[in-house]
Amino acid sequence: MSDLTPTPDFPGIRIGKEGPYGPAYADYACRCGQSASTTDGSSAEALVQDYTDNHGPAHWNGGDK
């Protein structure tokens, strides 16, 4: 399997969990140049919300926030 880490050249979001009892992690890279990551399970939901509200989908229709 290839590396699925998002980059500015291959923007997107990645969400995962280290085993059944480990904390969730998330990271994203947006075509606007912003990126973020967390390994804190409680912050992963906020990171996903930030990406959804301000980055990836916000740029899909040609918008530039």
Order of alpha helices (4+ residues) and beta strands (2+ residues): beta-beta-beta-alpha-alpha
